[in-house]
Amino acid sequence: MPTMTADETALGGRLAAVPTHPSTQATLEVDLDAVVANYRLLAARLGDRAVCAPAVKADAYGLGMAHIAPALYGAGARLFFVAHLAEGVALRALLPDAEIAVLNGMMGPEVAEIHAARLTPVLNDLGAVALWRVAGRGRPAFVHIDTGMNRLGLDPDAAKTLVERPELLDGIALRGWMTHMACADTPGHPLNVQQRSLFHLLLKNLPQAPASLANSSSIFLGAPYHFEIARPGCALYGINPTPAAANPMRPVVRLLAPVLQVRTVSHPGTVGYGATARVQAGQRLATISIGYADGFLRCLGNGVTLRLDGLPVPVVGRVSMDLVTVDIGGLPEGAVVPGESRVEVLGESITADTLAAAAGTIGYEILTALGSRFRRDYQSSEFAEWVSCKPSAAPS
């Protein structure tokens, strides 16, 4: 066996002293109790007339459908909305008895899988209505009417066709009518009343079935927007559905990035790619384990302030794929320890909405961009203990 040098022996001693728990991996904590509390708050606002049907598309807005959907089911949710067939199939494996609606509808080759997974398609045009009339075998479907988004859904002419020819729905177990609000997060926007009024008018002339208009923000516009089925999404996950007012929802996520290295700058210079931030001799910096590959957007460099032990640590320099550098000059000397100290990237003081405002985007993008490399910890005192998922085990 080769003889170790004095330096190697000293290094070995230092390595032996490093605790085994610390990791270079950031941790995303998801509070399932908060998700359930948010669901119950929304359901209470809806009252007895409207069903609260969670949207768990995009892996429950990036937070993990495999954990969140069962918690919501345990809280009483029985109707769920997803975007794609594959999401519906995955959710069916989790919730054998739930009703699952697929917002993006279906293409012809997918009909067999829709049947096999007992999913409820949302029919977005007359072609889909005709297909399901033949291939649906009497299974239920929602019909989506566009009232002003000019996106998915039957346009006004197609909706008029159904009014004039209701027999086009013969053979379809009509689960409900739905439309989607464009500006519900802006209470005074005239399109809100316009869309609701058009939907009301159409429903008076269409075959009777439950109606669904409200997303998260629409729930807070009041009872005239609730109809029989509401489809909240963002509010369940802690995003503010009332941007002009205080957030009524409980925070759901906390993202902690470990400190990998601490340094005191020895000479004036710059930090990171592009040399976009200058540093001075004596300035103290910490490099943390998160980057744009983890959903911490590149545009958040040079300006956004994170937290370490409750104290502000501004990001210095550009965000790179795996790393971010922060200024720790506001913390006591020696207070920041690599492998032990963790910087709060998301939490009560730095919400998804906070980061979104700094990035010029919306909280939805912040959550759905969260990467798969985090250690994910799911907390629930009501449904389970802490459950940790390594990146390889994180739901896709």
Secondary structure by P-SEA (a helix, b strand, c coil): cccccaaaaaaaaaaaacccccccbbbbbbcaaaaaaaaaaaaaaacccccccccccccccccccccaaaaaaaacccbbbbccaaaaaaaaaacccbbbbbcccccccaaaaaaaabbbbbcccaaaaaaaaccccbbbbbbbbbcccccccccaaaaaaaaacccccccccccccccccccccccccaaaaaaaaaaaaaaaacccccccccccccccccccccccbbbbccccccccccccccccccccbbbbbbbcccccccccccccccccccccccbbbbbbcccccccccccccccbbbbcccbbbbbcccccccbbbbbccccccccccccccccccccccccaaaaaaaacccaaaaaaacccccbbbbbbcccccbbbbccccccc
